[in-house]
Amino acid sequence: MQDKDTKAQILSVARQILAKDGLDAVSFDAIARRIGYSKQAVLYWYPNKHALLNAMFVPWLSAEADAAEAAVSNATNSDEAIASFVSGMAMFHFDDLNRFRMMYLLPQTISAKLKHRSKITPDDSIHQITNRLYGALASRLSGDQRGARKKAVAIHSAVLGVILMFALADAVGDPLKHSETDLVDALIGSLTAEQNQTRHGDTYTKGDVI
């Protein structure tokens, strides 16, 4: 097995354990057993739990920033940028609710439980990624850039709120009365000049599955 494959397999197994059994179950011993390598082989790639946790989350955040940049790449004005951004972010997260939960919900519970142990801690790489995500939208909004960035952060937070409600409904088996498309369109309408905004182009194509 090539080195890069070993490193990727360690992350894949760690994510599987995290999703199924929670943070306490993610240990170097457990990962080593699953992949058939020694604990020292795992530690070679990730010398501590902090390094492992950050390696698990950074690619997800980077993929989200990539989706944001792609979503607004063809926008020609603020309203188009907002509609495309909201649609793109919604599609990205609706596509994998478990990933969303691990990106935005799990770190909060980790921080509460692990006051004196390894936890997910933002570093420069994460700050660079979030700057890229917010900057993608802010650069296409009207007004000064400081105000545009604040608006970009608020819009992203609003999208996450919609996703959160669907993730909760999915987890408890109690579907919302409104579809994903309806609430995404309603959010776009509330954020743009077009209060009767319909679905923006083909950016958001997820069906009414919940």
HULIN-V196748 format. One record per backbone hydrogen bond with DSSP energy under -0.5 kcal/mol. CO is the residue of the C=O (numbers start at 1). NH is the residue of the N-H. Records with the same first field share a line. If there is no record, write none. Layout:
CO = NH, NH
This chain:
2 = 6
3 = 7
4 = 8
5 = 9
6 = 10
7 = 11
8 = 12
9 = 13
10 = 14
11 = 15
12 = 16
13 = 17
14 = 18
15 = 19
16 = 20
17 = 21, 22
18 = 22
22 = 25
23 = 26
25 = 27
27 = 31
28 = 32
29 = 33
30 = 34
31 = 35
32 = 36, 37
38 = 42
39 = 43
40 = 44
41 = 45
42 = 45, 46
48 = 52
49 = 53
50 = 54
51 = 55
52 = 56
53 = 57
54 = 58
55 = 59
57 = 61
58 = 62
59 = 63
60 = 64
61 = 65
62 = 66
63 = 67
64 = 68
65 = 69
66 = 70
67 = 71
68 = 72
69 = 73
70 = 73
72 = 75
77 = 81
78 = 82
79 = 83
80 = 84
81 = 85
82 = 86
83 = 87
84 = 88
85 = 89
86 = 90
87 = 91
88 = 92
89 = 93
90 = 94
91 = 95
93 = 96
96 = 100
97 = 101
98 = 102
99 = 103
100 = 104, 105
101 = 105, 106
105 = 108, 109
106 = 110
107 = 111
108 = 112
109 = 113
110 = 114
114 = 117
119 = 121
123 = 127
124 = 128
125 = 129
126 = 130
127 = 131
128 = 132
129 = 133
130 = 134
131 = 135
132 = 136
133 = 137
134 = 138
135 = 139
137 = 140
138 = 141
144 = 148
145 = 149
146 = 150
147 = 151
148 = 152
149 = 153
150 = 154
151 = 155
152 = 156
153 = 157
154 = 158
155 = 159
156 = 160
157 = 161
158 = 162
159 = 163
160 = 164
161 = 165
162 = 166
163 = 167
164 = 168
165 = 169
166 = 170
167 = 171
168 = 172
169 = 173, 174
179 = 183
180 = 184
181 = 185
182 = 186
183 = 187
184 = 188
185 = 189
186 = 190
187 = 191
188 = 191, 192
193 = 195
194 = 197
199 = 201
200 = 203, 204
203 = 205
207 = 209
